[in-house]
Amino acid sequence: MRVCMWSIFSIIRARVTRHVISCMSCISYRKTYCKTPYSSGSKKNVLSMRQFALIILLLLIVGQPVSTRPIKLNHDQTGLYRFQSFQLPFMGGLECDACKAIMDIVDQLLEKNTTEDVILDVMVEFCKVGEIETPRVCEYIAREFKDELFGVLTGHYATPDEICGMLVGSSCDVPYNPNTPWNVTFPKVAKPPVTIPKPPKAGSPKLTILHLSDLHWDRMYQEGAEVECGEPLCCRSNDKKPAKGKPAAGKWGDYRGCDTPTRVFENLLQTVAKQHKIDFVYLTGDLPAHDVWNQTREDQTSIINQTTAMFQTYLPGIPVYPAVGNHESSPVNSFPPPFITGHNSITWLYQSMVDSWVTEAKWLPKNTTSTLIKGGYYSVRLYNGLILVSLNMNMCNDQNWWLLENEDDPAEELQWLIGVLQKAEDNHDHVHILGHIPPGSGDCFKQWSENYNKIVNRYESTIRGQFFGHTHKDSFEIFFEPKTKRPTSMLYNGGSVTTYSYVNPNYRTYEVDGNYKNSSWAVLDHETYVMNLTDANLTDNPKWNLEYTAKAAYGMKALQAVDWNELVGKFEAVNSTLFDQFYKYYYKSHVTQPCDAQCKTNFICDLKTACSGSKEFC
């Protein structure tokens, strides 16, 4: 019997009819899998019958005249879906060889100057026939994602095989690796002696900072809608009502694939206004919902403007300092560096941030405009002695395909950061840093993360707080000096307002050394407040209860990096009740599964990893 997988690649490259017949005969014999010559019976490199049939269908479609292609879309309908761990949804469920087959066809069509719309029609048909996503997701995603996809392919930033290595994993092929060594340049100024903040004197002024992250506000959330709709985001007004006996979306949200209802966002801000005296807000990204297959540029600018209006309504007069998340763009994760111009430029988003945060709300001064427009980052003086830096962490986002051409300090953000920190050091100022994707996350390019770690360690006495988000979990990262393995800095992850997925919504307040001469501006303590979603839906009475206070819960005297490192050391003890507490707080008091010994080891390693791809301090 002919080996069908090998035939498929022959079809792709030679388009010889006899190979189609060979593979069709394999399917007609009802073989469950068609193997590659090198698979040796392993299912790691095999395709299911469905995937086989789809590839043949795809080849037949490609062979038809353009006028007979089955897909005729309304090209004015735009949307997006690229979700978390994979880039193209119609690739996410496919084996390696199917990915290479599709990408090889796309690459050949591009070489033949086939129009982009024709290629997209083929890919949409593949998605729909394969039931990889619902028809409306299949139809919308390709149109929204095409500029980035074809920009990467036609720019020759990565080969088809390298792209499949990125999509399916290194077991498929060697992924494109932009992590070629590069280094930022430091001023020829010796690092001053390390200074550890001292506890403030009793009665010293303090600041209260509200930290909100990953709002994911779904303006289409609908009570009573399906929560198991078959799409990446459910509980929406355009979803059907659930069948009898099936779960429906609660009034205050749902733990499954659903985002933040408007009433939850409003209730949170109302609660904060009543119960806390806030000096300002750190908002660390991801304002839009996860309906990423159905978002336009207008949708994204609208959510920025409406979020600004909500803060002005419920927290009037209180400054909000935002950082841009990976979901703010359309498509998601798509943040072209400044050298990408024209229609594909990201200036439309950065300008909307300026319009909303600088011009409308006046949260930021006008002198932040130049760096916001250049790269979505800025710095602002909050007080004499305290500088705030907001980074655009999409310049390290490994799902940002525009970085495939050149990942060496995109938008010159890190070099700019060094300049801000050096000036602060020279002036005896201190700095708080905001960002979205934590540098220790696997979502951050390794070389960018390594350079960021070098910067943090060099300016450890200047940086007095780092505040991030992205993971939707309550966690932290400790930075270490490589040679001495001494803890140097702390990064706080603020959790999320969204329940997506299987977590309670939360907000956090930080008590910070306040505005007085020689203030350390260090974080003194923090409190995390959680809304129990189950209780809120049962009682129709949402309550934001204090979940824990860091010092009291963990028995800590201070919250410096050395103190957190000592705490992690206590986590390592067998049957550590402190680790059990951390694990509960990590999921914001909605734990769905126990954590065994290996799980615990992994968590502890993550807490000691602020540099992506490194387990040096585990």
N, C-alpha and C positions, 0 to 999 in steps of 0.2 A: 504493500500500500504506500502511496506517495506520502511524504511528510508534509502536512498541510501548512504548518507555520512557515516553513522555508518557502513554500509556494507563494504565500502571501507577499513576502518580501520581493520575490521575483515578479509578482504582479505589479507591485508598486513601482519597481524600477524598470521593468520591461513591458508591462501591460500586455502580456501574452495570454491569449484566450485559453490556451490549453491548461494553464495553471488555475484559472478560474474554475474550469470544469473539474480539475483534480480536487480542489478544495470543496466544491459543491458536492462531489461524490462522497467526500468524507463526511459532510454534514448529513447527506442522505442516508448514510449507513448508521446515523444516530449515535455517533461516537460522542461521548461526553466532552472530551478534550482533544484538541489537536496539538501535538507537541512540536517543539523546536528540535533540531538535531542535537542540540547540546543540553536538553533538559533532563535526559536520563530518567524519565518517569517522574521527576519532581514537579510539583504544582507551582513552583515559584516562577517558572517561565512558561506558563500555559495560558491559553485563552479558552473561555467557555464557548459553547456553541453559539450563544447569543452574540457574544462579542465578534466571533468569526463571521456570522451572518451579517452583522452590521458593517464590518469592514468591506465585505463583498458588495453590500448595498452601496456603500460610500463610493467604491470604485466604479460601480455601474453608473451612479449619478454623475461622477466626474466625467465619464465617457460620453454622456449625452450632450447634444447641442444645448447651448445656453437657453434657447427659447422653450425647451421642454423641461427645464428644471422644476421640481414640484413645489418649491417654496417661493411664495410671493408675499413678502412682508411689507407692512406699512413702515417705511423707513423713518417716519417721523416719531414712531414709538421708540422711546429710549429707556434704558434701565440698566441695572448691573447686578451681577452676582459673582462675587469671588469671596469665598468664605473661609476664614481662619486658616486652616492648615493646608489648603490647596488653592491653586490659582484659577484654574478653569474647572467648573463643576462637571462638565462632561468628560473631563479626564480623571476626576477624583476616584471613580470606582473602577477604572480600567487597569489592566495589567500593563506591564512595561512594553510588551511588543505592540499592543494596541495603540499605546501612546505614540510610539515611534512610527507606526504605520500612518497615523493621522498627521503627525507633524511633518513626515516626509512628503506626504501628498500636498500639504499646504505649502511647503518649501518649493516643491516642483511647480506648483501652480503660480507661485510668485515669480519664479524664474521665467515662466512663460507669459508673464505680464497679464495673467488672468485678473479680472477686476476683484477688488476686495469684497464687494457685495456677493459675487458668485461664490467665492470661497466661504463666506459666512453662511450663505444659504445651505451649503453642503454640511457645515458643522452643526447648524441648527437642526437639520434633518436627522443627523446622526444622534443628537441629543434627544430628540423627540421619539424617534423610533425605538431607541434603546431604553426609553423610560428612565433616563438618568436623572432628569428633573421634570417637573410638570411642564406642559406645553408653554404656559405663559412665561415661566422662568427661562426655558430654552430660547424663546423668541426674543426676549428682552436682553438677555445677557450678552449675546454675541455683538449686538449693535453698540452697546455701551463700552465693551471692552476692546473693540476693534482697533482704536487708535494706538493703544499701548501695545497690543499684540503685534500689529503690523509694524509699528515703530521699532520694536525689538528685533523682529525677524528681518525686515528690509534693511535695518541698520547693521545687520550681521554682528550683533552684540553677543549672540549665543547660537550654537548650531541646534538643529532639531533634537539630536541625541542628548545634548547638554540640557536642553529645556526639559526633556523627559526625566533626566536625572534629578532636576529640581522638583518636578511635579510628583513623580512616583517614588523617588528616593534613590540613594546611592547604590542600592542593590540592582537598580535598572541600568544606570550608566553613571559615569563620573559627572557629577553636576558641574555646571559652569561655576567657576570659583573666582569671584572678583577680589578675594582676600590676598592679593599680592601685597607684599610688605610695603608699607608707607608710613611715614612718621611726621607728626607735627613738629614745629620748630619752637623751642623755648627761648626766651630772652636769656642773655648771658648774665643772669643775676642769681647769686647763690641762694639756695633755699634757706630761709631763716629758721632758727630753732623752733621746734614744735611747741605750740602753746595749747594746753587743754583748758577748756572753759571751767571757771570756778563757779560754784553755786552762788547765786545772787544773795545779797544781804536781805534779811527779813524786811518786808514792806517795800521792796524795790518794785517799780512798775513792771507790769506784765502785759503781753499781748495775747489775744485769743484769735487764732486763725482757723477758719472753716476750710476743710479740704473735701471737695467733691470730685469724683472721677467717674468716667464711663457712665454718663447719664443715659445714653441710648434712648432718648425720648421718642416714643412711638405715638405720633399724633393721630394715627389710625387705629390705635388700640380699641377693641370693642368687647365690652362685657358680654358674655354668652356665646362668643364665637368659638370656632374649633381651636383646640390646643394641639391637635394632632392632624394638621392640615396637609402633611406631605411635602411642605416647603421649609426652607431654612428658618423662616420666621412666621409664626402663627398668631392667633388671637387678634385678628385684624378685621376691619369693617368689610373688606372685600373677600373674607373667608366665609364659607358656608356655616350654617348652624350645625352643631354635631348631631350625629344620629342618636337615636334613643339608646340610653345606657352609656354613651360616650361622654368623656369629661368636657366641660365648657369653661371658658375663660372667666376667672373671678373678677369681682368688681375692682379689686386692688392689685391685680396682677396674677401671674402664674409662674411656677418654678420651671416649667418646661421651656420650649423654644419661643419665649415671648419677652417683649421689652417693657419699658416703663410707661404706664398710662399717664396721661396729663394730670389726673387728680393726685397721683402719688408725688409727682414733681412739685405741684402746688402745695400739697400737704407738708412736704419736707420743708419747703421754704417758710411756710407759715409757722411751723414748729420751731425752726431756728430763730425766727424773728421774736417769738414769744419767750423762748427759754434761754437764749444766749445773748450776750453782748459781744458781737463780732466786730473785730477791727477791719478785717478784709478777708477775701476768699481766694483760695488757690483752686483753680478749675483745670484739672489735668487731662482734658481731652476726651474725645469720642462722644460728641453731642448727638449725632443721628442714630436712628434705629438700624437694625441689622437687615433691613429690606434692601440689601445692596444690589439686587438685580433690577430694582425699580426706582433708581434715584438719578436725578439729573443735576446739572450744575445749579439750576435754579432751586431745586429742592435743598441742596446743601447750603446755599447762601441764605435761604429762608430759615433753616433751622438755627443758623448762627444768629440771625436777627431776632427771631422769636425767643431764643434762650436769653439773649441780652435783655429783651423787654420783660421777661419773667423776673429776672433779678432786679431790675429797676422797679418793678411793681411791688415785690414782696420784701426786698432788702434795699430800699431807696437810700442813696447816699453812701452805701458801702462799696468800696472799690472791689472789683473782681479782676484777678490776674490769670488769664487763660494760657494754656499750652495747647498746641494743635495735636489732635490724635490721628490715627491712621484711617479712621472712618470719615473724616471731614471731607475728603476729596471724592470726586466722581470721575472714574471708578475708584473704589476703595483701594487704599495702599498706593495709589498712583500720584507720586509727587516728583515730577521731573525737576532736575537741577536747573539752575539759571541758563545753562547753555542750550536747553531745549526751548525754542521760541515758536512763535506763530500759534496756530490753533491748539497745539499740544501743550503750550505753556501753562503753568499753574498759577500765573498771575491773577487770573479771575478769582481764585480762592483767597489769596493773600490780600487782594484789594478789598474783598468783602470783609475780611477781618479788620482792616484799617477803618473801613466805613463804619463798622459796628462798634469796635472797641475804642477807637481813637476819636472819630468824628461824632458819633451818636452818643455813646455812653460816657465818653471822656474818662474812661478808666486808665488809659495810657496817654502819655504826652505825645505831642507831634513828632518829637525827635526819635520815636521808635519806628516811624514809618519806613525809613530807608531799609533797615534790616528785615522788617516784616515783609516788604515787597520782594526783597532779594531772596529770602529763604525761610520766612515764617518764624523767625526767632527775634528776640529783643532783650534789652536790659532796661531797668528803670530804678531810680533811687526812691526807696520807700521812706527812709529817714536819714538823717545825718548818721552815718555809720552802717547802714544796711542797704545793700543793692540786691535787687531781684533779677535773676536771669531766667528766661523762658526759652527752652530749646525745642527745636523741631526734630524729634527723634525719628522721623521718617527718612532722614538722611542716613540712618543706620538700618532702616527697615529692610530685611532680606526678602520681603515680598514686594518691594518697590522695584519693578523691572527696569525702570529708567536708570537705575544705578549700575546696570550691567555694562554700560559703556565705560564708565569711570566712577569708581567708588572712593577715589582718593579725596577725602574731606569735601564732600559735595557742598556747594554754596559757601565754602570756606568757613563753615560754622565753628569748627573746633579751633581753628587759628584765631578767629574772632573771640572765642571764649577765653583763650589764653590772654589776649589783650585786656579783656574786661577784668579778669582775675588779677593780672599783674598790676593794673592800675589800682584795684582795690587794695592789694597788699601794700603798694607804695603809700596809699593814703590811710592805711590802718582801718579800712572798712571791712565789713564781713558780707557774705553772700549767701542767699538761698537760691537753689536751682530747682526749676520745675521742668518736667518732661512727661512724656506719655509711656513709650516702650522702655522698660528698665534695661540698662546696659548689660545686665547679667542674663537677660532673656535670650533664648535661642532664636528669637525673632530679630536680633540685632547682629549685623555683620561683625565678625570677629575682629578684623583690623580696626574698625571704627571703635569698637568697645575697648580694645587694648589701648588705643590712644586716649580715649576718654578716661580710663583708669589711671594712665600716667599723669593726666592733668589733675585729677582729683587728689592723687597722692602728692603731687608737687605743691598744691595749694590747700593742703588739708587744714592748715590753721586759719585760712581765710573762709573756707566753705563751712557753714554752720547748719546746713540742712539741705536734704534732697527729697523731693516730693514727686512721686510718679504714680502710674496707674496701669491700665492695659489688661491685667490678668483677671480682673473682677474679684480678686481674692485679697484678704488682709494679710500682708506679709512684709518682709524687709530684706535688704541685701547689705552685707558688710563688705567694705573695701579693705584690702590688705596691702602693705608694702612688701613687694616680692622677696627682697633679700632677707629682711628680718622677720617676715610674717607677722608684723605688728598691725593690729587693726587701726585704720586711719580715718574712716568716714562711714556714715550711715545713710541709707536710702530707705524711705518709708513708702510703702505701696498702700494707697488709700482705699482699696476695695472698689465698690461700684454702687451706683444708685440702681442700676438694672438688676433684675433677678436672673438674667441670662448667663448661665443656666444652673438651676438648682442651688442658688444662694439667696439669702435674704438681702434686701436693699440696706445700705448703710451710709452714714456720713461720719466724719471725724472732726474733732477740734483739737488744736495744739495749743498748749500753754508755752509761750516763748518769752525768754528774757526781754524786757521791754525797752522803751525809749528813754534812756538816761545816759549820762556820760560814762564811757567805758563799759557799756553793756556788752555781754557776750553774744547776744542775739541767738543763743542756743535753744534748742527744744528742751523744755524742762519736764514735760509730761504730755500725754495725749489721752483723749477719751473717745471711745467708739460707740456710736448709737445705732441700733438695729431695729428695723420694723419686722416683727414676726408676721410673715405673709399669711400663714395658715390662720392665725388668730384674727388678723385684720379681715379676711374674707368671711370667717365664721361670725364675727361680731359686728361687722361693718363699722368698726371703731379702731382705726389704725393708731398704733402707739409706737413712738420712737423711744425705746428704752435704752438706758445706759447698759451696754454689754460688758465693758470692762474699762478700767483705767490702767495704763501700762505699769506704772510703779507699783500700785497695790496688787495687781493680778500676778505679777512676776517677782515681787519682792525686791525691786531694784532701787538703789539709792540715787542713781543718775541715769541719763539716757545717752551717754556717749558711746562711741564705737566699741571701746574696751568693755563697757558694761554689757552691751548686747552680745559681744563675743563670749563673755563669761556665762551669760544666760544660755547661749547655744551649747556651751560645754555641759551645763546641767541637763539640757535636753537629752544628751547622749547617755545618761544613766539608764540602766534597766528599770522598766516600770516607772519612768519619770512622769509624775503627775503634772509637772510644768509643761512637758511636751504635749500631754493630753489636752491641757488648756489651750496651748497654741493651736493645735489641730482643730479644736472646736471654733476658735476665733477665726482661723483661716477661712472656714466656710461660713462664717458669720452666723454661728449657732444653727446651721442647718446641715448637719453631717449625715451623709447618706450611706457611708460605708466605713468599716474600721480601717485602721492603718497598721499593717503588720511590720515586722522588723525591717524588711527591705524598703518598704514605704517610708519608714522613719529615717532610715539612712539617706534616702534620696532627698527628703525634705531638709535634713540638716546640711547636706551638701549644697543644696540650692541657696540656703540662707548665707552660706559662706562664699557664694559665687556671684561676684559683681562684674565679672568679665566673661563675656559670651564664649562658649566653647572651651572654657578652662575649668578643670577640677583640681587645680593646684593646691587649694587650701582645704579640700575636703578631708 
